[in-house]
Amino acid sequence: MVTATFYNFSPSLVAHMIPRAWTLASPEQVLAARLAAARASLTRLLGEAAGSPEVTELGDLLREAAEG
């Protein structure tokens, strides 16, 4: 999956480095950081609307669609 995602890197380099990458941060930590960054970006872009019921509902709907 990583090789396909980062196709511009040498597949052998990716295969060599991925085991080391997971010693630096677990998949759970990476996902948590990614979600925190997305939340911060959206909050900055949406301002006060970020906490609105409509945006909360949209987030719930998007999560449901992504999980499907």
C-alpha positions as CSV (number, residue, x, y, z in Angstrom):
1,M,0.0,0.0,0.0
2,V,2.8,2.4,0.9
3,T,4.6,1.7,-2.3
4,A,1.5,2.3,-4.4
5,T,0.7,5.5,-2.5
6,F,4.2,6.9,-2.8
7,Y,4.9,5.7,-6.3
8,N,7.7,8.2,-6.9
9,F,10.0,6.4,-4.4
10,S,11.9,3.3,-5.1
11,P,9.9,0.3,-4.0
12,S,12.9,-1.3,-2.4
13,L,13.6,1.8,-0.4
14,V,10.0,2.0,0.8
15,A,10.1,-1.7,1.8
16,H,13.4,-1.2,3.7
17,M,12.2,1.9,5.6
18,I,8.6,1.0,6.6
19,P,9.6,-1.3,9.4
20,R,11.7,1.5,10.9
21,A,8.9,4.0,10.4
22,W,6.6,1.9,12.7
23,T,9.2,2.1,15.5
24,L,8.9,5.9,15.5
25,A,5.1,6.1,15.6
26,S,2.4,3.5,15.7
27,P,-0.4,3.4,13.1
28,E,-2.8,4.7,15.9
29,Q,-0.4,7.6,16.6
30,V,-0.1,8.5,12.9
31,L,-3.9,8.4,12.5
32,A,-4.5,10.5,15.6
33,A,-2.0,13.1,14.3
34,R,-3.6,13.1,10.9
35,L,-7.1,13.7,12.4
36,A,-5.8,16.4,14.7
37,A,-4.2,18.2,11.8
38,A,-7.4,17.9,9.7
39,R,-9.5,19.2,12.6
40,A,-7.1,22.2,13.1
41,S,-7.2,23.0,9.4
42,L,-11.0,22.9,9.1
43,T,-11.4,24.9,12.3
44,R,-9.1,27.6,11.0
45,L,-10.9,27.6,7.6
46,L,-14.5,27.5,8.9
47,G,-14.0,29.8,11.9
48,E,-17.0,29.9,14.2
49,A,-19.0,27.7,11.9
50,A,-16.8,24.7,12.7
51,G,-18.8,24.1,15.9
52,S,-22.2,24.4,14.3
53,P,-24.7,21.6,14.3
54,E,-24.7,21.6,10.5
55,V,-20.9,21.0,10.3
56,T,-21.2,18.4,13.1
57,E,-23.9,16.6,11.1
58,L,-21.8,16.8,7.9
59,G,-18.9,15.3,9.7
60,D,-21.1,12.4,10.9
61,L,-22.4,11.8,7.4
62,L,-18.9,11.9,5.9
63,R,-17.7,9.4,8.5
64,E,-20.6,7.1,7.8
65,A,-19.9,7.3,4.0
66,A,-16.2,6.6,4.5
67,E,-16.8,3.7,6.7
68,G,-19.2,2.2,4.1
